[in-house]
Amino acid sequence: MVLPKVSREYRSQGSGYRALKLQESTVSQPQDSEVLIKVHAVSLIFRDLLVTNGAFPGTKENVVPCSDMAGEIVAVGSKVSAWAVGDRVCADFTLDHTHGEITPQAQATCLGGPIDGVLTEYITVPAHSLVRIPEHLSYEEGSTLPCAAVTAYNGLTGPRPVKGGDWVLVLGTGGVSMFALQFAVASGANVIVTSSSDEKLKLATKLGARHVVNYKTTPKWDEEVLKLTNGKGVDHVIETGGSGTVEKSVGAVSYGGYIHIIGAVSGGDAAIPIFPTIFKAINYRGIQIGSVEKFEEMNRLIEARQIHPVIDKVFSFENAPDAFAHLESQKHVGKVVIKVA
Ligand SMILES: NC(=O)c1ccc[n+]([C@@H]2O[C@H](COP(=O)([O-])OP(=O)(O)OC[C@H]3O[C@@H](n4cnc5c(N)ncnc54)[C@H](OP(=O)(O)O)[C@@H]3O)[C@@H](O)[C@H]2O)c1
């Protein structure tokens, strides 16, 4: 195969997604331990909005945004033996986070932040960052896995992994939350989903949610969750809301339960309430995406249960800024994807 010499890529000016600049760059050929990937699809995450607004700490100037892609290997370095041209792959969100806990050194290799990301036609990455895409998934579906799916899976499989019959509370119907719903259902748990929209909650029910709660029409949703669990509360909260939701998550969790601190979509500046935390012996766990090892483990569950990611809408590469606008509108359920090739 004749290797490409140029790649079209978007670069951020730090002044919003409408200012993303589509330009050409030279394709760098893979070094000994690297592979060159033809990017087929990219999926967006909440952080991409902050990165393109210049509001995400530690972002490289004029960065190529986005962290989540699925593609096909088109060239391998001379020392790469585990991968071949034609393999369908994703790169881990954090290129050097191969296993175990995150480190500051690995954190410096998060795609689409401190280093250039994946909103490009071709990308070179180290072979150790790669994960094979489950066979039953398309490239668009595969592109949704690196951040949202691995984060949800990591949340549910920490020191006390989710078990059949556990209760899991999932906040909202965004990317992380829909994967958490699907993985928890696949693991035999009872899942409660909250959302601002009854329409979105209908989809959550179709995906296996046992109960749904509209947090707009039921502002005391923590009390509702306690009622639904016969006063006990949930074993796990997938906490994507942050300051605006954490007090109610504390109300909704069981004694000794886990609150997995993941996101901050609700804004606000409330702190974790100390006394209820002590009385209920609550466990908080900060989640930072996950390693290549976690990603591979998650893919085994996805394959075993033939899980298909929830994709809300697919945009063309040329219309990538519209995909950002759609994510920002929060009209979506699950993932927003850009088809690149
Ligand atoms: N720590 C990590 O490793 C990690 C990894 C991935 C993401 N995150 C973070 O997790 C958060 C979610 O990410 P995402 O990619 O899933 O975002 P997303 O796809 O943009 O989802 C956002 C959804 O959050 C829900 N929401 C907004 N305000 C809410 C509130 N007050 N209460 C409950 N739900 C609310 C909305 O759902 P409804 O419309 O249904 O109400 C909205 O659609 C973000 O803060 C992101 O940065 C962290």
The ligand as a Gaussian input file, in Angstrom:
#p B3LYP/6-31G(d) Opt

LIG

0 1
 N      -13.285000      10.987000      35.176000
 C      -13.231000      10.486000      33.957000
 O      -12.375000       9.658000      33.655000
 C      -14.255000      10.922000      32.960000
 C      -14.421000      10.218000      31.759000
 C      -15.462000      10.585000      30.904000
 C      -16.275000      11.661000      31.235000
 N      -16.048000      12.343000      32.364000
 C      -16.911000      13.449000      32.766000
 O      -18.196000      12.881000      33.053000
 C      -19.213000      13.825000      32.710000
 C      -20.182000      13.183000      31.717000
 O      -19.485000      12.916000      30.529000
 P      -20.263000      12.423000      29.234000
 O      -19.234000      12.268000      28.175000
 O      -21.135000      11.264000      29.557000
 O      -21.156000      13.711000      28.947000
 P      -22.325000      13.940000      27.922000
 O      -22.441000      12.798000      26.960000
 O      -22.160000      15.301000      27.379000
 O      -23.629000      13.880000      28.854000
 C      -24.109000      14.974000      29.499000
 C      -25.454000      14.570000      30.153000
 O      -25.387000      14.869000      31.526000
 C      -26.725000      14.964000      32.006000
 N      -26.826000      16.052000      32.981000
 C      -26.615000      17.370000      32.829000
 N      -26.889000      18.022000      33.971000
 C      -27.288000      17.071000      34.859000
 C      -27.718000      17.091000      36.204000
 N      -27.823000      18.230000      36.882000
 N      -28.039000      15.904000      36.791000
 C      -27.953000      14.743000      36.131000
 N      -27.564000      14.655000      34.845000
 C      -27.236000      15.815000      34.234000
 C      -27.605000      15.243000      30.806000
 O      -28.452000      14.092000      30.663000
 P      -30.057000      14.257000      30.513000
 O      -30.233000      15.097000      29.272000
 O      -30.533000      12.878000      30.389000
 O      -30.566000      14.973000      31.720000
 C      -26.619000      15.378000      29.664000
 O      -27.097000      14.881000      28.448000
 C      -18.477000      15.052000      32.174000
 O      -18.275000      15.972000      33.233000
 C      -17.143000      14.491000      31.719000
 O      -16.114000      15.449000      31.685000
 C      -15.053000      12.004000      33.233000

